[in-house]
Amino acid sequence: NALENLCSISAYSSTLENDWENFYSKRIKKKRQGDSRRQLKRLSEMGDLFFDPDCVRTTKQTVIGKMIEHKRYRYHQTKTTDFLYKKENRDFYYGLTKVKNTPCLKFHYSSLILNDDLISVHFGIVWNNKFYYLMPASDTKNYQFSLGRLLLEKLLKISCQKGVSVFDFTVGAEEYKKSWCDIEILLFDHISSKTLRGFLFVKYYRFYTKLSKNKIIK
């Protein structure tokens, strides 16, 4: 049998501390901390800036709607696959707003609001004292700010303050995650063939996977 174990992607997570200031200063350089403060100040000068981690000024449905809107624009902008063009995929996220939280599981809807406009939003899950960073999305069409980073820092801060033990960035090896994280998990694809046709497919799949990771060829 032909046997292949291919590392397909990485997943990152961060072990949190109750002391946010100490955690923040250890993980993030002062230059970037200062940049975040400046961007928050500039946004505040544009009007009423409000971080809403619990849908105080909005609704779950509105957060999901904005998440879909901002995600789809970003997919179009970067020419990546828009899986949210399918109604059933959009309905899946809207449907989650009707699911009730349990003592162990909480669906988390948060937003950064400027003058009643949800300029950055996130949908995630808190499961057994672990925060899962799942669907962040920001208005990159109308604002030239690091909105995603600003909202992420707010989410990490409240997670520390609430005693959350781990902030899981889930799959994806984006550079911004690495400064926050101290845990990396390698995820593998396992393929085993039992026929000549399967053997040829394994070789093709391995070759295709390597090519797809090359930025120039991609």
The 8 nearest C-alpha neighbors of each residue, nearest first, counted from 0:
[[1, 192, 193, 2, 191, 198, 194, 195],
 [0, 2, 192, 191, 198, 3, 193, 201],
 [3, 1, 191, 190, 0, 192, 4, 189],
 [2, 4, 190, 189, 5, 191, 1, 201],
 [5, 3, 189, 188, 187, 190, 6, 2],
 [6, 4, 188, 187, 7, 3, 189, 205],
 [5, 7, 187, 186, 8, 188, 185, 4],
 [6, 8, 187, 5, 186, 188, 9, 185],
 [7, 9, 186, 6, 185, 171, 170, 10],
 [10, 8, 185, 184, 186, 172, 171, 170],
 [9, 11, 170, 184, 169, 183, 171, 185],
 [12, 10, 183, 168, 182, 169, 180, 184],
 [11, 13, 167, 180, 182, 168, 166, 181],
 [12, 14, 180, 166, 181, 165, 15, 182],
 [15, 13, 165, 164, 166, 181, 12, 16],
 [16, 14, 164, 165, 13, 159, 166, 17],
 [17, 15, 18, 159, 22, 19, 14, 164],
 [16, 18, 159, 160, 162, 19, 15, 161],
 [19, 17, 16, 21, 20, 22, 159, 160],
 [20, 18, 22, 21, 159, 156, 23, 17],
 [21, 19, 23, 22, 18, 24, 156, 25],
 [20, 22, 24, 19, 23, 18, 25, 16],
 [21, 23, 19, 25, 20, 24, 16, 18],
 [24, 22, 20, 26, 21, 25, 27, 19],
 [23, 25, 21, 22, 27, 26, 20, 28],
 [26, 24, 22, 23, 27, 21, 28, 20],
 [27, 25, 23, 24, 179, 178, 22, 28],
 [26, 28, 24, 23, 25, 29, 32, 178],
 [27, 29, 30, 31, 32, 26, 24, 25],
 [30, 28, 32, 31, 33, 27, 24, 34],
 [31, 29, 33, 32, 28, 34, 27, 35],
 [30, 32, 34, 33, 29, 28, 35, 27],
 [33, 31, 29, 35, 34, 30, 28, 36],
 [34, 32, 36, 30, 31, 35, 29, 37],
 [33, 35, 31, 37, 32, 36, 38, 30],
 [34, 36, 38, 32, 33, 37, 39, 31],
 [37, 35, 33, 39, 34, 38, 40, 32],
 [38, 36, 40, 34, 35, 39, 41, 33],
 [39, 37, 41, 35, 40, 36, 42, 34],
 [38, 40, 42, 36, 37, 41, 43, 35],
 [39, 41, 43, 37, 38, 42, 36, 44],
 [42, 40, 38, 44, 43, 39, 37, 45],
 [41, 43, 39, 45, 44, 40, 38, 48],
 [44, 42, 40, 45, 48, 41, 46, 39],
 [43, 45, 41, 42, 46, 40, 47, 48],
 [44, 46, 42, 43, 41, 47, 113, 48],
 [47, 45, 43, 44, 114, 48, 113, 42],
 [46, 48, 114, 113, 43, 49, 45, 112],
 [49, 47, 113, 43, 112, 46, 114, 42],
 [50, 48, 112, 111, 51, 47, 113, 110],
 [51, 49, 111, 110, 112, 52, 48, 153],
 [50, 52, 110, 109, 53, 54, 49, 111],
 [53, 51, 109, 54, 110, 50, 108, 55],
 [52, 54, 55, 51, 109, 108, 107, 56],
 [55, 53, 57, 58, 56, 51, 52, 109],
 [54, 56, 53, 57, 51, 58, 52, 109],
 [57, 55, 54, 51, 58, 115, 53, 112],
 [56, 58, 54, 55, 61, 59, 62, 51],
 [59, 57, 61, 60, 54, 62, 56, 55],
 [58, 60, 62, 61, 96, 108, 63, 54],
 [59, 61, 63, 58, 62, 64, 93, 96],
 [60, 62, 64, 58, 63, 59, 65, 57],
 [61, 63, 59, 65, 64, 60, 66, 120],
 [64, 62, 66, 60, 61, 65, 67, 59],
 [63, 65, 61, 67, 66, 62, 60, 68],
 [66, 64, 68, 62, 67, 63, 69, 61],
 [65, 67, 63, 69, 136, 64, 68, 70],
 [66, 68, 70, 64, 65, 69, 71, 63],
 [69, 67, 65, 71, 66, 70, 64, 72],
 [68, 70, 72, 66, 71, 136, 67, 138],
 [71, 69, 73, 67, 72, 68, 136, 66],
 [72, 70, 74, 73, 68, 69, 67, 75],
 [71, 73, 75, 69, 70, 74, 76, 68],
 [72, 74, 76, 70, 75, 71, 77, 69],
 [75, 73, 79, 71, 77, 76, 72, 81],
 [76, 74, 78, 72, 73, 77, 71, 79],
 [75, 77, 73, 74, 78, 72, 79, 71],
 [76, 78, 74, 79, 75, 73, 72, 80],
 [79, 77, 75, 76, 74, 80, 73, 81],
 [80, 78, 74, 77, 81, 75, 76, 73],
 [79, 81, 82, 74, 78, 75, 83, 77],
 [82, 80, 83, 74, 84, 71, 79, 75],
 [81, 83, 84, 80, 85, 88, 71, 89],
 [84, 82, 85, 81, 88, 89, 71, 67],
 [83, 85, 82, 81, 86, 89, 88, 71],
 [86, 84, 83, 88, 87, 82, 89, 81],
 [85, 87, 89, 88, 90, 84, 83, 91],
 [86, 88, 90, 89, 85, 91, 83, 84],
 [89, 87, 91, 90, 86, 85, 83, 92],
 [88, 90, 86, 91, 87, 92, 83, 93],
 [89, 91, 87, 93, 88, 92, 94, 86],
 [90, 92, 94, 88, 89, 93, 87, 95],
 [93, 91, 95, 94, 90, 89, 63, 88],
 [92, 94, 90, 95, 91, 96, 60, 63],
 [93, 95, 91, 92, 96, 97, 90, 98],
 [94, 96, 92, 98, 97, 93, 91, 106],
 [95, 97, 94, 98, 93, 59, 60, 92],
 [98, 96, 95, 94, 99, 93, 59, 60],
 [99, 97, 95, 96, 100, 94, 106, 105],
 [98, 100, 97, 101, 96, 105, 106, 95],
 [99, 101, 105, 104, 106, 98, 102, 103],
 [100, 102, 104, 103, 105, 99, 106, 126],
 [101, 103, 104, 100, 105, 127, 126, 125],
 [104, 102, 127, 101, 126, 105, 128, 125],
 [105, 103, 126, 101, 100, 125, 102, 127],
 [104, 106, 100, 125, 124, 107, 101, 126],
 [107, 105, 124, 123, 125, 100, 108, 104],
 [106, 108, 123, 124, 122, 105, 109, 125],
 [109, 107, 122, 121, 59, 53, 52, 62],
 [110, 108, 52, 121, 51, 120, 53, 107],
 [111, 109, 120, 51, 119, 112, 50, 117],
 [110, 112, 50, 119, 117, 49, 118, 51],
 [113, 111, 117, 49, 116, 48, 115, 118],
 [112, 114, 48, 116, 115, 47, 49, 117],
 [113, 115, 47, 116, 46, 112, 48, 45],
 [114, 116, 113, 112, 117, 47, 56, 48],
 [117, 115, 113, 112, 114, 118, 111, 119],
 [118, 116, 112, 119, 111, 110, 115, 113],
 [117, 119, 138, 137, 116, 112, 111, 113],
 [120, 118, 137, 111, 110, 117, 136, 146],
 [121, 119, 110, 136, 109, 135, 66, 137],
 [120, 122, 135, 109, 134, 108, 136, 110],
 [121, 123, 108, 134, 107, 133, 135, 109],
 [124, 122, 133, 107, 132, 131, 106, 134],
 [123, 125, 106, 131, 107, 105, 130, 126],
 [124, 126, 130, 105, 129, 104, 131, 128],
 [125, 127, 104, 129, 128, 103, 124, 105],
 [128, 126, 103, 129, 125, 104, 130, 102],
 [127, 129, 163, 126, 164, 125, 130, 165],
 [130, 128, 165, 126, 125, 127, 163, 164],
 [129, 131, 125, 166, 167, 124, 165, 132],
 [130, 132, 167, 124, 123, 133, 125, 166],
 [133, 131, 168, 123, 167, 130, 169, 134],
 [132, 134, 123, 131, 122, 135, 169, 168],
 [135, 133, 122, 121, 123, 136, 132, 66],
 [136, 134, 121, 120, 122, 133, 147, 137],
 [137, 135, 66, 120, 69, 70, 119, 121],
 [138, 136, 119, 69, 118, 139, 147, 146],
 [137, 139, 118, 140, 69, 141, 119, 142],
 [140, 138, 142, 141, 137, 143, 73, 69],
 [139, 141, 138, 142, 72, 143, 69, 73],
 [140, 142, 139, 138, 143, 118, 144, 137],
 [143, 141, 139, 144, 140, 138, 118, 146],
 [144, 142, 139, 141, 145, 140, 146, 138],
 [143, 145, 146, 142, 38, 139, 147, 42],
 [146, 144, 148, 147, 149, 143, 38, 35],
 [147, 145, 149, 144, 148, 119, 137, 150],
 [148, 146, 150, 149, 145, 137, 151, 119],
 [147, 149, 151, 146, 145, 150, 152, 35],
 [150, 148, 146, 152, 151, 147, 145, 153],
 [149, 151, 153, 147, 152, 148, 146, 154],
 [152, 150, 148, 154, 153, 149, 147, 155],
 [151, 153, 155, 149, 154, 150, 156, 148],
 [152, 154, 150, 156, 151, 155, 157, 149],
 [155, 153, 151, 156, 157, 152, 158, 150],
 [154, 156, 158, 152, 153, 157, 151, 159],
 [155, 157, 153, 159, 158, 154, 19, 152],
 [156, 158, 160, 159, 154, 155, 161, 153],
 [159, 157, 155, 163, 161, 156, 160, 154],
 [160, 158, 17, 156, 162, 157, 161, 16],
 [159, 161, 157, 158, 162, 17, 156, 19],
 [162, 160, 158, 159, 163, 157, 17, 156],
 [161, 163, 159, 160, 17, 164, 158, 16],
 [164, 162, 128, 158, 161, 159, 165, 129],
 [163, 165, 15, 128, 129, 162, 14, 166],
 [166, 164, 14, 129, 15, 13, 163, 167],
 [165, 167, 130, 13, 12, 129, 131, 168],
 [166, 168, 12, 131, 169, 130, 132, 165],
 [167, 169, 132, 12, 11, 131, 166, 170],
 [170, 168, 10, 167, 11, 132, 171, 131],
 [171, 169, 10, 9, 168, 11, 8, 172],
 [170, 172, 9, 173, 10, 8, 169, 11],
 [171, 173, 9, 174, 10, 170, 8, 176],
 [172, 174, 175, 171, 176, 177, 170, 11],
 [173, 175, 176, 177, 172, 178, 171, 179],
 [176, 174, 177, 173, 178, 179, 148, 172],
 [177, 175, 174, 179, 178, 173, 180, 11],
 [176, 178, 180, 179, 174, 175, 11, 173],
 [179, 177, 176, 180, 26, 175, 27, 174],
 [180, 178, 177, 176, 26, 13, 181, 27],
 [181, 179, 13, 177, 12, 182, 178, 11],
 [180, 182, 13, 12, 14, 183, 179, 11],
 [183, 181, 12, 11, 180, 13, 184, 14],
 [184, 182, 11, 10, 185, 12, 9, 181],
 [183, 185, 10, 9, 186, 11, 182, 12],
 [184, 186, 9, 8, 10, 187, 183, 6],
 [185, 187, 8, 9, 6, 7, 184, 188],
 [188, 186, 6, 7, 5, 4, 189, 185],
 [187, 189, 5, 4, 7, 6, 190, 186],
 [190, 188, 4, 3, 187, 5, 191, 2],
 [191, 189, 3, 2, 188, 4, 192, 201],
 [190, 192, 2, 1, 3, 0, 189, 193],
 [193, 191, 197, 198, 1, 0, 194, 190],
 [194, 192, 0, 197, 191, 195, 198, 1],
 [195, 193, 197, 196, 192, 198, 0, 199],
 [196, 194, 198, 197, 199, 193, 192, 200],
 [197, 195, 199, 194, 198, 200, 192, 193],
 [196, 198, 192, 200, 194, 195, 199, 201],
 [197, 199, 195, 201, 192, 196, 200, 1],
 [200, 198, 202, 196, 197, 201, 203, 195],
 [199, 201, 197, 203, 202, 198, 204, 196],
 [202, 200, 204, 198, 203, 199, 205, 197],
 [201, 203, 199, 205, 200, 204, 206, 198],
 [202, 204, 200, 206, 201, 205, 207, 199],
 [205, 203, 207, 201, 206, 202, 200, 208],
 [204, 206, 208, 202, 203, 207, 201, 209],
 [205, 207, 203, 209, 204, 208, 202, 210],
 [206, 208, 204, 210, 209, 205, 203, 211],
 [209, 207, 211, 205, 210, 206, 204, 212],
 [210, 208, 206, 212, 207, 211, 205, 213],
 [209, 211, 207, 213, 212, 208, 206, 216],
 [210, 212, 208, 213, 217, 209, 207, 216],
 [213, 211, 210, 209, 214, 208, 217, 216],
 [212, 214, 210, 211, 216, 215, 217, 209],
 [215, 213, 217, 216, 212, 211, 210, 209],
 [214, 216, 217, 213, 212, 211, 210, 209],
 [217, 215, 213, 214, 210, 211, 212, 209],
 [216, 214, 215, 211, 213, 212, 210, 209]]
